[in-house]
Amino acid sequence: MGMEKKVALTVAGSDPSGGAGIQADLKSFTYLGVHGTTVITCITSQNTHRVTGISKVPADMIQSQMESILDDIPIAAVKTGMLYDDEIVQLVSQLLVKYHLKPVVDPVMVATSGDRLSDDSFVSSLKQHLLPQAFMVTANAPEASMLAGIPVENQQDAKDACKTIVSFGSQYVLVKGGHLKDDKAVDILYDGKRFYTFSLPRLPTKKAHGSGCTLSSLITGLLALGEPPVDAVQKAKHITWAMIQEGYAPGKGSDVLDHSIRVLVPPTFKDDEQFEVWVELKTMVRQLLTLLPVSFIPEVGMNVVYATQHTTSRNDVCGINGRITKCNHKPHLCGSLGFGASKHIASVVLAAHSVDPTVRAALNIRYSKQTVELCRTIGLSVGTFDRKNEPATASSTMEWGTKQAIATLGRVPDVIYDEGGIGKEPMIRILGKNPADVLTKLKKLLSASNQ
């Protein structure tokens, strides 16, 4: 017997381009390890440019789809997307009441292209029939404006809209900040008593087709897995952000999200600085995977770390929870980025940072005498330590060795190496102020080694 999975249901329209609608919902559920079920409300003709046609599924067929699923499969969470008009809204609302389900309502009105995905009866019907039984409403600024009847252009407007929309009966209201006039994309969640804000940097990208569908379905999937609502929103926002950043253009119009990413999805951060550290390190890792020759990867694998400005422990150092290894003659990332993930390279950075606070990043590469000499040739300062001299009282070889190399040289060098020991692989570590600085030094080394 297979492993039991949580099941989520999406009641939405079909997008043949695969970027939005039920296609995006199913990809999002699968990403989370949740089994996805579907009820199709509308068939659309659309691509990454525009919507050219909408055909409603007959009401009796929508009802048949829902009942066939709900009579058979226990649904842990449900979301609604494109419902289009009053007839569909009323039918879906009645069936959700019948089966005692409180949905996440994504009030889809307009496609990313600007084309309408609802008729004139939709908003009033939504407020009258579906919002009173909603668990959460996830609206972008234009949708929140339509529901609340007020312009939504900034964070205060969003909060005012939340209060109005909650009054229709939903337990939670999320107003997404992509359309707000702020430097960052600030989403605002309201539970009827308290506001929660979730802020991430805006991404310099074309319009992201399906981002709203993806966010609401990720929230739904996380709720199905038992995540508390506030945590579900925060995690879904981080995942959606990463999917947008990794987006691609299958057609000639908007980007679509990459729902297949795994290893570089953001964890939960305690503050904005941690997020910025994670983004910089992620950017470096992506570049490493494209330029790094496998001959530079140690047998034990490579790690790369970046510490916060006032780091005091490994929990302030972001690294790979795993390694960059060799696979099919190419570098391969095994693991994800997170704080407290690295031990050895984090210890190197912590020791160097305690002497020179500007040093916050490092990576390790394969040792050879030729590489060490090449480092010197291109002008990198080099320090070393001998494991045989490590005192028995040392709590960490990397901490002791790094400080030993620094003390011998009189400053923090660009490179610290050791020639290993019994059962210990020799290693070279490149240090720098930030990931870009370390990468610049590595690129100089790679360029010189190819000459």
NUKEMAR-310675 format. One record per residue (C-alpha): residue number from 1; chain; y, z, x. Coordinates in nm, 4 decimals, decimal comma, always signed. Example, Ala and Ser with C-alpha at 12.3 -4.5 7.8 and 13.67 -1.06 7.14 Angstrom:
2
{1 A {-0,4500 +0,7800 +1,2300}}
{2 A {-0,1060 +0,7140 +1,3670}}
This chain:
451
{1 A {+0,0000 +0,0000 +0,0000}}
{2 A {+0,3438 -0,0990 +0,1357}}
{3 A {+0,6297 +0,1364 +0,2040}}
{4 A {+0,8294 +0,2257 -0,1063}}
{5 A {+1,1830 +0,0847 -0,1110}}
{6 A {+1,4863 +0,1689 -0,3145}}
{7 A {+1,5870 -0,1046 -0,5571}}
{8 A {+1,9381 -0,2236 -0,6449}}
{9 A {+2,0431 -0,4699 -0,9120}}
{10 A {+2,3292 -0,7182 -0,9035}}
{11 A {+2,4603 -0,8762 -1,2232}}
{12 A {+2,6771 -1,1610 -1,1019}}
{13 A {+2,7373 -1,5320 -1,0611}}
{14 A {+2,5653 -1,7725 -0,8243}}
{15 A {+2,7495 -1,9270 -0,5305}}
{16 A {+2,5662 -2,2365 -0,4016}}
{17 A {+2,7532 -2,2178 -0,0677}}
{18 A {+2,5719 -1,8894 -0,0009}}
{19 A {+2,8833 -1,6977 +0,0990}}
{20 A {+2,9598 -1,4942 -0,2124}}
{21 A {+2,8101 -1,3965 -0,5484}}
{22 A {+2,4482 -1,2952 -0,5825}}
{23 A {+2,3650 -1,4660 -0,2549}}
{24 A {+2,5993 -1,2322 -0,0650}}
{25 A {+2,4747 -0,9373 -0,2693}}
{26 A {+2,1102 -1,0024 -0,1838}}
{27 A {+2,1909 -1,0447 +0,1850}}
{28 A {+2,3795 -0,7151 +0,1799}}
{29 A {+2,0942 -0,5321 +0,0096}}
{30 A {+1,8463 -0,6762 +0,2582}}
{31 A {+2,0700 -0,5721 +0,5475}}
{32 A {+2,0388 -0,2108 +0,4272}}
{33 A {+1,6655 -0,2316 +0,3690}}
{34 A {+1,7115 -0,2154 -0,0080}}
{35 A {+1,5116 -0,4403 -0,2401}}
{36 A {+1,7514 -0,6568 -0,4380}}
{37 A {+1,7057 -0,7773 -0,7949}}
{38 A {+1,9365 -1,0144 -0,9805}}
{39 A {+2,0702 -1,1125 -1,3182}}
{40 A {+2,2634 -1,4394 -1,3028}}
{41 A {+2,5587 -1,4598 -1,5405}}
{42 A {+2,7157 -1,7897 -1,4347}}
{43 A {+2,6273 -2,0941 -1,2308}}
{44 A {+2,9208 -2,2148 -1,0248}}
{45 A {+2,9867 -2,5312 -0,8335}}
{46 A {+3,1777 -2,4196 -0,5278}}
{47 A {+3,1958 -2,4499 -0,1532}}
{48 A {+3,4059 -2,2919 +0,1207}}
{49 A {+3,7082 -2,4895 -0,0065}}
{50 A {+3,7166 -2,4518 -0,3824}}
{51 A {+3,5432 -2,3921 -0,7156}}
{52 A {+3,4869 -2,7136 -0,9080}}
{53 A {+3,2777 -2,5960 -1,2019}}
{54 A {+3,1549 -2,2896 -1,3945}}
{55 A {+2,8690 -2,2854 -1,6409}}
{56 A {+2,7888 -1,9653 -1,8314}}
{57 A {+2,4271 -1,8642 -1,8625}}
{58 A {+2,3495 -1,8269 -2,2353}}
{59 A {+2,3829 -1,4693 -2,3594}}
{60 A {+2,0202 -1,4456 -2,4711}}
{61 A {+1,9071 -1,5512 -2,1246}}
{62 A {+2,1294 -1,2903 -1,9580}}
{63 A {+1,9808 -1,0288 -2,1896}}
{64 A {+1,6285 -1,1500 -2,1178}}
{65 A {+1,6857 -1,1309 -1,7425}}
{66 A {+1,8213 -0,7774 -1,7575}}
{67 A {+1,5555 -0,6436 -1,9900}}
{68 A {+1,2730 -0,8009 -1,7914}}
{69 A {+1,3975 -0,6214 -1,4782}}
{70 A {+1,4954 -0,2905 -1,6332}}
{71 A {+1,1755 -0,2573 -1,8367}}
{72 A {+0,9700 -0,2905 -1,5202}}
{73 A {+1,1538 -0,1705 -1,2102}}
{74 A {+1,3298 +0,1631 -1,1505}}
{75 A {+1,6844 +0,0758 -1,0433}}
{76 A {+1,8535 +0,3177 -0,8044}}
{77 A {+2,1967 +0,1546 -0,8286}}
{78 A {+2,3567 -0,1454 -0,9982}}
{79 A {+2,6672 -0,3519 -0,9412}}
{80 A {+2,8409 -0,6090 -1,1538}}
{81 A {+3,0270 -0,9053 -1,0134}}
{82 A {+3,1341 -1,2208 -1,1941}}
{83 A {+3,1027 -1,1560 -1,5681}}
{84 A {+3,3572 -1,4221 -1,6675}}
{85 A {+3,4411 -1,3422 -2,0308}}
{86 A {+3,4304 -1,0962 -2,3206}}
{87 A {+3,0870 -1,2042 -2,4418}}
{88 A {+2,9170 -1,1347 -2,1115}}
{89 A {+3,1115 -0,8131 -2,0504}}
{90 A {+3,0114 -0,6691 -2,3875}}
{91 A {+2,6471 -0,7716 -2,3513}}
{92 A {+2,6111 -0,6295 -2,0000}}
{93 A {+2,7917 -0,3093 -2,1012}}
{94 A {+2,5577 -0,2537 -2,3953}}
{95 A {+2,2486 -0,3057 -2,1814}}
{96 A {+2,3723 -0,0706 -1,9101}}
{97 A {+2,4321 +0,1973 -2,1741}}
{98 A {+2,0863 +0,1357 -2,3190}}
{99 A {+1,9234 +0,1903 -1,9798}}
{100 A {+2,1535 +0,4774 -1,8773}}
{101 A {+2,2989 +0,3017 -1,5748}}
{102 A {+2,6506 +0,3537 -1,4416}}
{103 A {+2,7519 +0,0498 -1,2362}}
{104 A {+2,9688 -0,0248 -0,9400}}
{105 A {+3,2085 -0,2731 -1,0993}}
{106 A {+3,3550 -0,5467 -0,8832}}
{107 A {+3,6087 -0,7019 -1,1247}}
{108 A {+3,5795 -1,0572 -0,9952}}
{109 A {+3,8675 -1,2656 -1,1310}}
{110 A {+3,9634 -1,5147 -0,8600}}
{111 A {+3,7662 -1,6760 -0,5767}}
{112 A {+3,8793 -1,6614 -0,2151}}
{113 A {+3,9969 -2,0210 -0,2611}}
{114 A {+4,2336 -1,9078 -0,5374}}
{115 A {+4,0302 -2,0623 -0,8203}}
{116 A {+3,9826 -1,8528 -1,1342}}
{117 A {+3,6421 -1,6994 -1,2028}}
{118 A {+3,7259 -1,5380 -1,5377}}
{119 A {+3,8860 -1,6365 -1,8668}}
{120 A {+4,1765 -1,4793 -2,0568}}
{121 A {+3,9567 -1,2316 -2,2457}}
{122 A {+3,8033 -1,0791 -1,9349}}
{123 A {+4,0522 -0,8071 -1,8332}}
{124 A {+4,0994 -0,6497 -2,1756}}
{125 A {+3,7246 -0,6572 -2,2402}}
{126 A {+3,6523 -0,4998 -1,9035}}
{127 A {+3,8903 -0,2111 -1,9711}}
{128 A {+3,7553 -0,1560 -2,3196}}
{129 A {+3,3812 -0,1935 -2,2658}}
{130 A {+3,2692 -0,1663 -1,9024}}
{131 A {+3,5136 +0,0576 -1,7164}}
{132 A {+3,4497 +0,3593 -1,9437}}
{133 A {+3,0931 +0,3731 -1,8124}}
{134 A {+3,1549 +0,2645 -1,4534}}
{135 A {+3,0602 +0,4825 -1,1609}}
{136 A {+3,3042 +0,3045 -0,9301}}
{137 A {+3,5489 +0,0165 -0,9562}}
{138 A {+3,6093 -0,1842 -0,6373}}
{139 A {+3,9237 -0,3923 -0,6843}}
{140 A {+4,1427 -0,5839 -0,4437}}
{141 A {+4,5186 -0,5550 -0,4886}}
{142 A {+4,5594 -0,8495 -0,7319}}
{143 A {+4,2649 -0,7260 -0,9405}}
{144 A {+4,4000 -0,3700 -0,9407}}
{145 A {+4,7368 -0,5075 -1,0483}}
{146 A {+4,5788 -0,6890 -1,3429}}
{147 A {+4,3791 -0,3839 -1,4488}}
{148 A {+4,6623 -0,1336 -1,4100}}
{149 A {+4,9403 -0,3594 -1,5339}}
{150 A {+5,1655 -0,2896 -1,2337}}
{151 A {+5,2444 -0,4743 -0,9097}}
{152 A {+5,0247 -0,3521 -0,6233}}
{153 A {+5,1900 -0,4333 -0,2919}}
{154 A {+5,1679 -0,1153 -0,0834}}
{155 A {+4,9686 +0,2059 -0,0536}}
{156 A {+5,1733 +0,3963 -0,3091}}
{157 A {+5,1275 +0,1149 -0,5596}}
{158 A {+4,7549 +0,1282 -0,4892}}
{159 A {+4,7456 +0,5018 -0,5577}}
{160 A {+4,9357 +0,4542 -0,8835}}
{161 A {+4,6923 +0,1817 -0,9839}}
{162 A {+4,3969 +0,4071 -0,9013}}
{163 A {+4,5288 +0,6733 -1,1389}}
{164 A {+4,5677 +0,4213 -1,4212}}
{165 A {+4,2255 +0,2623 -1,3689}}
{166 A {+4,0518 +0,6014 -1,3524}}
{167 A {+4,2009 +0,6798 -1,6920}}
{168 A {+3,9823 +0,4038 -1,8399}}
{169 A {+3,6763 +0,6150 -1,7581}}
{170 A {+3,5431 +0,5224 -1,4136}}
{171 A {+3,4454 +0,8151 -1,1913}}
{172 A {+3,5805 +0,6477 -0,8752}}
{173 A {+3,8291 +0,3699 -0,8082}}
{174 A {+3,8550 +0,1873 -0,4771}}
{175 A {+4,1568 -0,0345 -0,4177}}
{176 A {+4,0945 -0,2546 -0,1150}}
{177 A {+4,3788 -0,3056 +0,1285}}
{178 A {+4,3284 -0,6617 +0,2455}}
{179 A {+4,6197 -0,7868 +0,0360}}
{180 A {+4,8513 -0,4895 +0,0915}}
{181 A {+5,1588 -0,5159 +0,3114}}
{182 A {+5,0380 -0,2890 +0,5920}}
{183 A {+4,9612 -0,3439 +0,9599}}
{184 A {+4,6068 -0,2216 +0,9005}}
{185 A {+4,3634 -0,2898 +0,6182}}
{186 A {+4,3855 +0,0439 +0,4359}}
{187 A {+4,1453 +0,0988 +0,1457}}
{188 A {+4,2166 +0,3821 -0,0975}}
{189 A {+3,9456 +0,5651 -0,2914}}
{190 A {+4,0297 +0,7993 -0,5805}}
{191 A {+3,7916 +1,0361 -0,7571}}
{192 A {+4,0351 +1,1491 -1,0262}}
{193 A {+4,1547 +1,4425 -0,8179}}
{194 A {+4,1749 +1,3423 -0,4541}}
{195 A {+4,2618 +1,0305 -0,2556}}
{196 A {+4,0602 +0,9151 +0,0471}}
{197 A {+4,1930 +0,6484 +0,2833}}
{198 A {+3,9909 +0,4215 +0,5093}}
{199 A {+4,1802 +0,2272 +0,7734}}
{200 A {+4,0648 -0,0467 +1,0098}}
{201 A {+4,2594 -0,3101 +1,2065}}
{202 A {+4,3239 -0,6410 +1,0391}}
{203 A {+4,1161 -0,9243 +1,1771}}
{204 A {+4,2773 -1,2496 +1,2904}}
{205 A {+4,0493 -1,4763 +1,0917}}
{206 A {+4,0580 -1,7334 +0,8213}}
{207 A {+3,9962 -1,6092 +0,4697}}
{208 A {+3,6583 -1,4385 +0,4564}}
{209 A {+3,4626 -1,5899 +0,1681}}
{210 A {+3,2463 -1,3260 +0,0007}}
{211 A {+3,3999 -1,0171 +0,1605}}
{212 A {+3,4642 -0,8482 -0,1749}}
{213 A {+3,1118 -0,9161 -0,3000}}
{214 A {+2,9684 -0,7901 +0,0268}}
{215 A {+3,1676 -0,4666 +0,0277}}
{216 A {+3,0761 -0,3760 -0,3295}}
{217 A {+2,7090 -0,4610 -0,2799}}
{218 A {+2,6930 -0,2609 +0,0434}}
{219 A {+2,8433 +0,0359 -0,1425}}
{220 A {+2,5838 -0,0137 -0,4154}}
{221 A {+2,2997 -0,0345 -0,1653}}
{222 A {+2,4155 +0,2765 +0,0172}}
{223 A {+2,4399 +0,4646 -0,3124}}
{224 A {+2,0844 +0,3523 -0,3875}}
{225 A {+1,9816 +0,5075 -0,0562}}
{226 A {+2,1376 +0,8387 -0,1564}}
{227 A {+2,4650 +0,8251 +0,0364}}
{228 A {+2,7503 +1,0299 -0,1147}}
{229 A {+3,0206 +0,8023 -0,2609}}
{230 A {+3,2865 +0,8711 +0,0035}}
{231 A {+3,0384 +0,8150 +0,2868}}
{232 A {+2,9064 +0,5020 +0,1161}}
{233 A {+3,2557 +0,3521 +0,1004}}
{234 A {+3,3350 +0,4378 +0,4612}}
{235 A {+3,0093 +0,2970 +0,5965}}
{236 A {+3,0316 -0,0135 +0,3778}}
{237 A {+3,3853 -0,0806 +0,4989}}
{238 A {+3,2817 -0,0555 +0,8642}}
{239 A {+2,9825 -0,2830 +0,8120}}
{240 A {+3,1887 -0,5379 +0,6177}}
{241 A {+3,4546 -0,5318 +0,8903}}
{242 A {+3,1926 -0,6098 +1,1529}}
{243 A {+3,0435 -0,8874 +0,9393}}
{244 A {+3,3879 -1,0433 +0,8967}}
{245 A {+3,4546 -1,0211 +1,2696}}
{246 A {+3,1249 -1,1981 +1,3383}}
{247 A {+3,1958 -1,4520 +1,0626}}
{248 A {+3,1442 -1,8237 +1,1060}}
{249 A {+3,2416 -2,1474 +0,9320}}
{250 A {+2,9478 -2,3363 +0,7781}}
{251 A {+3,1897 -2,5733 +0,6059}}
{252 A {+3,5454 -2,6964 +0,6375}}
{253 A {+3,7098 -2,4118 +0,4446}}
{254 A {+3,6952 -2,0334 +0,4641}}
{255 A {+3,4750 -1,8390 +0,7032}}
{256 A {+3,1718 -1,6637 +0,5604}}
{257 A {+3,0457 -1,3240 +0,6710}}
{258 A {+2,7540 -1,2882 +0,9105}}
{259 A {+2,5087 -1,0699 +0,7182}}
{260 A {+2,2504 -1,0977 +0,9940}}
{261 A {+2,4288 -0,8839 +1,2545}}
{262 A {+2,2462 -0,5693 +1,3522}}
{263 A {+2,3259 -0,4128 +1,6817}}
{264 A {+2,7048 -0,4098 +1,6853}}
{265 A {+2,7871 -0,2608 +1,3479}}
{266 A {+3,0347 +0,0259 +1,3777}}
{267 A {+2,9116 +0,3830 +1,3327}}
{268 A {+3,1259 +0,6465 +1,1659}}
{269 A {+3,4257 +0,7412 +1,3796}}
{270 A {+3,6086 +1,0722 +1,3899}}
{271 A {+3,9475 +0,9094 +1,4576}}
{272 A {+4,1269 +0,5790 +1,5220}}
{273 A {+4,0940 +0,6119 +1,8999}}
{274 A {+3,7162 +0,6166 +1,8804}}
{275 A {+3,7254 +0,3019 +1,6714}}
{276 A {+3,9558 +0,1269 +1,9193}}
{277 A {+3,7281 +0,2303 +2,2076}}
{278 A {+3,4280 +0,0925 +2,0186}}
{279 A {+3,6032 -0,2391 +1,9482}}
{280 A {+3,7034 -0,2890 +2,3130}}
{281 A {+3,3528 -0,2091 +2,4348}}
{282 A {+3,1959 -0,4336 +2,1720}}
{283 A {+3,4177 -0,7214 +2,2815}}
{284 A {+3,3110 -0,6691 +2,6412}}
{285 A {+2,9409 -0,6538 +2,5536}}
{286 A {+2,9655 -0,9824 +2,3632}}
{287 A {+3,1183 -1,1469 +2,6711}}
{288 A {+2,8602 -0,9893 +2,9021}}
{289 A {+2,5780 -1,1432 +2,7044}}
{290 A {+2,7244 -1,4908 +2,7572}}
{291 A {+2,8092 -1,4734 +3,1279}}
{292 A {+2,5677 -1,2266 +3,2862}}
{293 A {+2,2923 -1,3766 +3,5034}}
{294 A {+1,9617 -1,1945 +3,4610}}
{295 A {+1,9451 -1,1481 +3,8381}}
{296 A {+2,2201 -0,8869 +3,8023}}
{297 A {+2,0277 -0,6817 +3,5450}}
{298 A {+1,8431 -0,3815 +3,6964}}
{299 A {+1,4748 -0,3248 +3,6241}}
{300 A {+1,5683 -0,0220 +3,4124}}
{301 A {+1,8267 -0,2295 +3,2244}}
{302 A {+2,2044 -0,2217 +3,2128}}
{303 A {+2,4365 +0,0101 +3,0269}}
{304 A {+2,8116 -0,0108 +2,9867}}
{305 A {+3,0392 +0,2701 +2,8704}}
{306 A {+3,3991 +0,3394 +2,7741}}
{307 A {+3,5463 +0,6864 +2,7254}}
{308 A {+3,8304 +0,8072 +2,5072}}
{309 A {+4,1572 +0,8880 +2,6814}}
{310 A {+4,1035 +1,2642 +2,6953}}
{311 A {+3,7266 +1,2664 +2,7249}}
{312 A {+3,5572 +1,5987 +2,7984}}
{313 A {+3,1916 +1,5304 +2,7216}}
{314 A {+2,9349 +1,2570 +2,6643}}
{315 A {+3,0196 +1,2679 +2,2944}}
{316 A {+3,3570 +1,1149 +2,3862}}
{317 A {+3,1924 +0,8258 +2,5736}}
{318 A {+3,0826 +0,5131 +2,3880}}
{319 A {+2,7826 +0,3310 +2,5294}}
{320 A {+2,4702 +0,1377 +2,4404}}
{321 A {+2,2032 +0,3384 +2,2663}}
{322 A {+1,9468 +0,1393 +2,4577}}
{323 A {+2,0027 -0,1206 +2,7297}}
{324 A {+2,0942 -0,4783 +2,8114}}
{325 A {+1,7625 -0,6184 +2,9329}}
{326 A {+1,6052 -0,9500 +3,0326}}
{327 A {+1,4320 -1,1606 +2,7671}}
{328 A {+1,3293 -1,5260 +2,8094}}
{329 A {+1,5501 -1,5528 +3,1181}}
{330 A {+1,8568 -1,4415 +2,9246}}
{331 A {+2,0376 -1,1069 +2,8833}}
{332 A {+1,9367 -0,9348 +2,5616}}
{333 A {+2,1011 -0,6378 +2,3930}}
{334 A {+1,8467 -0,3786 +2,2825}}
{335 A {+2,0239 -0,1090 +2,0861}}
{336 A {+2,3589 -0,0375 +1,9259}}
{337 A {+2,6932 +0,0965 +2,0438}}
{338 A {+2,7679 +0,4600 +1,9752}}
{339 A {+2,9248 +0,7740 +2,1135}}
{340 A {+2,7008 +1,0020 +2,3171}}
{341 A {+2,4519 +0,7161 +2,3575}}
{342 A {+2,4543 +0,6955 +2,7387}}
{343 A {+2,3534 +0,9637 +2,9858}}
{344 A {+2,3581 +0,8225 +3,3387}}
{345 A {+2,6549 +0,5821 +3,3247}}
{346 A {+2,8472 +0,8238 +3,1030}}
{347 A {+2,7982 +1,0909 +3,3716}}
{348 A {+2,9441 +0,8520 +3,6291}}
{349 A {+3,2540 +0,7934 +3,4159}}
{350 A {+3,2986 +1,1610 +3,3319}}
{351 A {+3,2819 +1,2558 +3,6995}}
{352 A {+3,5261 +0,9822 +3,8026}}
{353 A {+3,7579 +1,0580 +3,5100}}
{354 A {+3,7780 +1,4238 +3,6152}}
{355 A {+3,9321 +1,3069 +3,9446}}
{356 A {+4,1315 +1,0075 +3,8172}}
{357 A {+4,2052 +1,0178 +3,4405}}
{358 A {+4,2804 +0,6445 +3,4366}}
{359 A {+3,9139 +0,5639 +3,5075}}
{360 A {+3,7331 +0,5408 +3,1736}}
{361 A {+3,4780 +0,2578 +3,1931}}
{362 A {+3,1742 +0,1583 +3,3972}}
{363 A {+2,8559 -0,0491 +3,4034}}
{364 A {+2,5544 -0,0681 +3,6315}}
{365 A {+2,4122 -0,3782 +3,7990}}
{366 A {+2,1106 -0,4542 +4,0168}}
{367 A {+2,1364 -0,3351 +4,3770}}
{368 A {+2,1138 -0,5536 +4,6845}}
{369 A {+2,2732 -0,5223 +5,0270}}
{370 A {+2,4180 -0,8693 +4,9830}}
{371 A {+2,5901 -0,7692 +4,6571}}
{372 A {+2,7387 -0,4577 +4,8158}}
{373 A {+2,8775 -0,6639 +5,1040}}
{374 A {+3,0095 -0,9215 +4,8581}}
{375 A {+3,1963 -0,6445 +4,6753}}
{376 A {+3,3710 -0,5573 +5,0003}}
{377 A {+3,4403 -0,9227 +5,0777}}
{378 A {+3,6272 -0,9792 +4,7502}}
{379 A {+3,8383 -0,6699 +4,8051}}
{380 A {+3,6653 -0,4089 +4,5908}}
{381 A {+3,6623 -0,0564 +4,7323}}
{382 A {+3,3091 +0,0747 +4,7765}}
{383 A {+3,1691 +0,4278 +4,7839}}
{384 A {+2,8133 +0,5509 +4,8217}}
{385 A {+2,5917 +0,8589 +4,8127}}
{386 A {+2,2424 +0,9453 +4,9330}}
{387 A {+2,0074 +1,1051 +4,6809}}
{388 A {+1,8316 +1,2899 +4,9665}}
{389 A {+2,1422 +1,5049 +5,0107}}
{390 A {+2,1519 +1,6226 +4,6502}}
{391 A {+2,1431 +2,0043 +4,6373}}
{392 A {+1,8807 +2,1744 +4,4247}}
{393 A {+2,1575 +2,3365 +4,2227}}
{394 A {+2,2995 +2,0032 +4,0998}}
{395 A {+2,2651 +1,9698 +3,7236}}
{396 A {+2,3113 +1,5900 +3,7222}}
{397 A {+2,2378 +1,3428 +3,9997}}
{398 A {+2,4938 +1,0962 +3,8671}}
{399 A {+2,7680 +1,3573 +3,8395}}
{400 A {+2,6961 +1,4980 +4,1855}}
{401 A {+2,6552 +1,1556 +4,3444}}
{402 A {+2,9739 +1,0150 +4,1935}}
{403 A {+3,1802 +1,3122 +4,3077}}
{404 A {+3,0184 +1,2942 +4,6512}}
{405 A {+3,1139 +0,9266 +4,6874}}
{406 A {+3,4685 +0,9985 +4,5694}}
{407 A {+3,5086 +1,2927 +4,8081}}
{408 A {+3,3848 +1,0892 +5,1038}}
{409 A {+3,6184 +0,7992 +5,0290}}
{410 A {+3,9113 +1,0167 +4,9218}}
{411 A {+3,9632 +0,8360 +4,5897}}
{412 A {+3,7735 +0,6801 +4,3017}}
{413 A {+3,6412 +0,3438 +4,4266}}
{414 A {+3,5802 +0,0250 +4,2294}}
{415 A {+3,2111 +0,0396 +4,3142}}
{416 A {+2,9652 +0,3239 +4,3785}}
{417 A {+2,6107 +0,2522 +4,4895}}
{418 A {+2,3025 +0,4362 +4,6082}}
{419 A {+1,9830 +0,3098 +4,7680}}
{420 A {+1,7555 +0,4980 +4,5322}}
{421 A {+1,4733 +0,7345 +4,6120}}
{422 A {+1,1139 +0,8098 +4,5208}}
{423 A {+1,0699 +0,6702 +4,1709}}
{424 A {+1,4426 +0,5952 +4,1462}}
{425 A {+1,5743 +0,2386 +4,1451}}
{426 A {+1,8716 +0,1701 +4,3753}}
{427 A {+2,1827 +0,0886 +4,1749}}
{428 A {+2,5394 -0,0404 +4,1868}}
{429 A {+2,8000 +0,0850 +3,9405}}
{430 A {+3,1324 -0,0896 +3,8778}}
{431 A {+3,4137 +0,1374 +3,7540}}
{432 A {+3,7487 +0,0583 +3,5963}}
{433 A {+4,0296 +0,1648 +3,3686}}
{434 A {+3,8820 -0,0062 +3,0617}}
{435 A {+3,6120 -0,2604 +2,9714}}
{436 A {+3,8413 -0,5555 +3,0467}}
{437 A {+3,9131 -0,4153 +3,3938}}
{438 A {+3,5416 -0,3690 +3,4681}}
{439 A {+3,4660 -0,7164 +3,3360}}
{440 A {+3,7353 -0,8700 +3,5575}}
{441 A {+3,5772 -0,7101 +3,8656}}
{442 A {+3,2329 -0,8289 +3,7593}}
{443 A {+3,3593 -1,1837 +3,7029}}
{444 A {+3,5099 -1,1895 +4,0538}}
{445 A {+3,1767 -1,0755 +4,1913}}
{446 A {+2,9860 -1,3382 +3,9920}}
{447 A {+3,2264 -1,6103 +4,1012}}
{448 A {+3,1891 -1,5130 +4,4671}}
{449 A {+2,8097 -1,4960 +4,4405}}
{450 A {+2,8003 -1,8541 +4,3076}}
{451 A {+2,9986 -1,9961 +4,5988}}
